[in-house]
């Protein structure tokens, strides 16, 4: 099954024009209909999408008829469709890098739960709300197609505003979540403990690869969907899975720098970085020092 990681890959795969930006795209359905694959077998991508559909023949999206006018795609969701060429409306599509540029930042899934895999069911918007969202998509469209000052900031803010509109309707139409039971929380704590133990083993395992520095590796090892694992980690620790992985990499790196005579280059390869410069950049981003500066400061104490 195809697994797409970028907007450009997604556009090529479904046979539409490439995006103007690397991390964000907005489309009118009608602009895609001349070339898009009408029948698309299941695939996955690592993108977020929010779509407003005004009209179009109801066939199937993700294996079920589409009757609602607002629907979503989430990272790692299984996606397929069988559509006619008469769809009208809009959609925005963006990746994790763009999500972090919005006011919600790393808290995107917490702030907007309808983007979580288990809550991504379509919604029916009242016409007045749909018209408001349509106007907002028009603003995003015009900003996207003009190279004006602060364009990126406007797009991030407009996208955040669109998500707020959707959240308002989602909150009205979705029953409040039940508080977690003692048993559920205990299971969550146990899962996070398993993740932390797996992190400690995997990062320094001789047969490990660069995949050990990515959250999806641990989700697969633990037999959970990446979104579910991230939600559990967030509930228990207040951090994302990605943040836990990065912290574990830093802990392992500092331990190797302080307790071994391995060179910085050897430490980089030991932690599965393809280039020592990538390791140095990662370490400096998280510690404010290069690996060599960290080692020298520690020895000088």
Buried (B, 14 or more C-beta within 10 A) or exposed (E): EEEBEBBBBBBEBBEBBEBEBEBBBBBBBBEBBEEBBEEBEEBBBBBBBBBBBEEBEEEEBBEEEBEBBBBBBBBBBEBEBEBEEEBEBBBBBBBBEBBBBBBBEBBBBBBBBBBBBEBBEBBEBEEEBBEBBBEBBEBBBEBBEEEEEEBEEBBBBBBBBBBBBBBEBBEEEBEEEEEEEEEEBEEBBEBBEBBBEBBEEBBBEEEBEEEBBBBBBBBBBBEBBBBBBBBBBBBBBEBBBBBBBBBBBBEBBBEBBEEEEEEBBEBBBBBBBEEBEEBBEBBBEEBEBBBEEBBEEEEEE
